[in-house]
Amino acid sequence: MPAQIQGKEESTALDLEAAQHLALEANPSMAAAGARLEQARARVRQAMAAWYPSLDLSASGRMVRLSDNDYEAARDMAMLYGGTADRTVDDYSLGVQATWVLFDGFYRKFNQQQAKFGEKSLEAARRDARRLLLAAVAEAFYNAQLQQTAVEIAAADARFYAQQLQDAQNRFEVGTGSRGDVLNMKVQLNSARTALLLGKRQYEAALYGLAALLGLPEGALPPNMKLAPLDREVICPDPAAVDRQAEVSRLLAEALETRPDIQTLAMQIRQAEAAAGMAKASDYPRLQLSGGVNGAREGDMGLGVDDFGSSIMLSLGWNLYSGGGDRARQVEARLRLRELRYQYADLRNRVASEIRQDMALLQAAEEQVELQRQTVELVRENRELAEAEYQAGTASIVRLNEAQRNLTTTHVRLAQALVNYHLARQRLLAATGQNLAAFARSATTTDDAGSR
């Protein structure tokens, strides 16, 4: 469990920023992205190793038993020269070989570039995973807040009808009210309690979805942790005072410069360019310098200085024809590069469209918040009038029930409008990549910890 919520026994209110911090710390997908980044760094080190010479140590021991014919021939030869022949022969060798590739058609250069751009691509992909996770947490958090607010509204509705039922019961007992009013209030109270129970279950389900994004091992928030109440202090700007076109242009420029998924694709294009250079390496010769010290001895393994010799060799290899395979690899690399460039252009278009849509939705959400606030005030006043008239006996219970239902419905619509506003802001921040700004320091700390 994340450190921020361990050991806390008092009740705590979880706001959006704290929830996003928890998700970045504990969500397993972030750890997986970190592991992929470390793999890319290891591939860079592998590519760099190709620039250095390689050194190999070899040793062998062998026992050979001659066949009858070979043994007879060896014995006859030994007798001819006054020597002896053995049926079994032992020989041992020891050697050190150094090899250094001096030129390979720039393959190593482009391979190292490809590995470095791969690392940068995964760094950007990790930031994009953080961006998407932050956006997903915001969606789940505000949806849970909406359910929490719906529970509060249903509870207030149930309290209202419970009070009205008590008043109707009192009037019926003193003979100034009807049995029908008592029954009507009981029905309305049961309906409000049903809505409250359903709302609680939906709120509980929303919390489970949020807990999964936060990476909590139990799949649920701790009992002492509750969501902060929905922020109702939303200040909507005057539409006439905002230059929407200028704002869209500014956000587009920011997004195209900072969005991690655009940077990821840009690095993949650089990778593809390096891969195209690697594919051309087969057009060049390969120059290699090698040298070694080798020793061999027959009969026992006690090799001495006199048993060793040395060699040095400069070799040149140049493949002139390979069935067209090299040319096909070059064509494949060029087409891959072309594909990524088309994808990059398509992504830029989609980002521009996404920002324009989110700006339009944010403006609509701002207008809805103002409209619903005005409607709530009107409906509240109407409910108060209906309640006063019903208490005075000048209005029917039907009008009071209708006014109360309208008030409850309007409060739900205001809560939905507020959530839509907050979600539109978070989606716009995610579309521009600006939702990462508040978590840049924690990302650096996490990267440093992963490197260690």
Secondary structure as GFF3:
##gff-version 3
##sequence-region A 1 452
A	DSSP	three_ten_helix	3	5	.	.	.	ID=ss1
A	DSSP	beta_strand	12	14	.	.	.	ID=ss2
A	DSSP	alpha_helix	16	26	.	.	.	ID=ss3
A	DSSP	alpha_helix	28	49	.	.	.	ID=ss4
A	DSSP	beta_strand	54	65	.	.	.	ID=ss5
A	DSSP	alpha_helix	68	80	.	.	.	ID=ss6
A	DSSP	beta_strand	88	103	.	.	.	ID=ss7
A	DSSP	alpha_helix	107	173	.	.	.	ID=ss8
A	DSSP	alpha_helix	179	214	.	.	.	ID=ss9
A	DSSP	beta_strand	225	227	.	.	.	ID=ss10
A	DSSP	three_ten_helix	239	241	.	.	.	ID=ss11
A	DSSP	alpha_helix	244	258	.	.	.	ID=ss12
A	DSSP	alpha_helix	260	279	.	.	.	ID=ss13
A	DSSP	three_ten_helix	280	283	.	.	.	ID=ss14
A	DSSP	beta_strand	286	298	.	.	.	ID=ss15
A	DSSP	three_ten_helix	305	307	.	.	.	ID=ss16
A	DSSP	beta_strand	308	317	.	.	.	ID=ss17
A	DSSP	alpha_helix	325	392	.	.	.	ID=ss18
A	DSSP	alpha_helix	397	432	.	.	.	ID=ss19
A	DSSP	three_ten_helix	434	439	.	.	.	ID=ss20
A	DSSP	alpha_helix	440	451	.	.	.	ID=ss21
###
